[in-house]
Each structure stands twice: as structure tokens, then as C-alpha cells.
Amino acid sequence: MAQKSTRAATVGFVVGALVALVFAIVIRLVPAFLFLETPWRVVVYVLCALAAPPTVWFLQGVARAGRLDQRLVFTWAAAGAMTFDGIAIGFIPDLYGQTGDALAWAASALLFAFASLIVAGQLMLGRVVPAQAAPITA
């Protein structure tokens, strides 16, 4: 069982970091005014919230494909994404294609996206039964 938990953690963390990389590339393509002008910023935050459920569904699919615990994969994926973004914004902010206030607002939108993801995960995975180890047969 410990091996399966370690695998779920590893898969989740790596997938989360890769998802964060994809979002960083998307943010790079977004014009700065979407982060700097309040009406557009509201749209960005709404899109962040709306992206949470499909992200949870994607992570559920990854977990199911690997016969892994969905909640563990989700938790570690969220940690992987947050770790990636924290390190990338701190050390390679150019990856996000934004500077100054636009980068600060993009980081704020990412924090909101993570909060939305956690809420969506709790609501969507609350009744998911954890993966069980296969019974050992002699």
C-alpha cells in the first residue's frame, strides 16, 4: 500500500507541475491589460474559478488510469502546481510573460485559482472512496 501511495504522490506532483507549466504558457499569451484593468481582471478570476472543475476531472482521469487514489493524486498535483508556480515566479518570472503589476496580478490570479481548485477538489472528491490495495492471494 505504501508503494501505491508513493506512486500516487509522485504521479500527482509531476502532473501538477506539468499542468502549472501549461497554465504559465497560457498566461504568457495573455495581454497585460487583462490583468491591469479591473473589469478584465474580474473575467480572469471567473475563468480561474471555472477552470477548477475540469482540472479536477482531468486529475481524476489520471488517477483512474493508474488505479491510484484520486484524493492523493489531487492533493499532490495541487502541491506540485503550487511548488512549480512558487519557484518559477520567484526565479524565472519571464516564463509568465508579464512584468511589474501585471505579473503581481497574474500571481494573485494563480493564488485564487489554487483556492478554487482546492474547493472544487473537496466538493468533487469528498465522497470518492480511496483506492484499495489488491488483496494478496496465495
Steps between C-alpha positions, in 0.01 A plus 500: 500500500789737577636443151166598346484813719850598396409444136183711538703777661766491229251486213290775655795729567645462150162540328428807716829659403433428132149649524653809663748525212211491250320775694823705509520477121134605472564796734793597281261535205255721694534874436602697809185718494295194601681508833523878535147615421248411771209387279731266310663384823155390620469292181841342569395408854172350375693295245733382777201378701343335195826317421497322837237227434649392164840485667359273772338280231831480318680397821230243573561353156875485564436323830253256348736420213771409749257337748614749760324674785326800345526715811872431537568577135293819528672616820848438363412655164387817676826497697702444183329788320543736795864400535564554130332842496667611822845412375440619143355839600785545746786396273382514137213749490560554126336161447163667565560776246380771739694767688441742786140538611376259232724225643380577852137476386574179307649352818192615691277330240703181542447511876127539440514212250664278762234590755231422241673171422511397866130584546404314182710201605339486843150520352564260215718243679334507840317173445761321291608181667880477528670241280551173678793267469418188305447202728800270528424154376716206575 
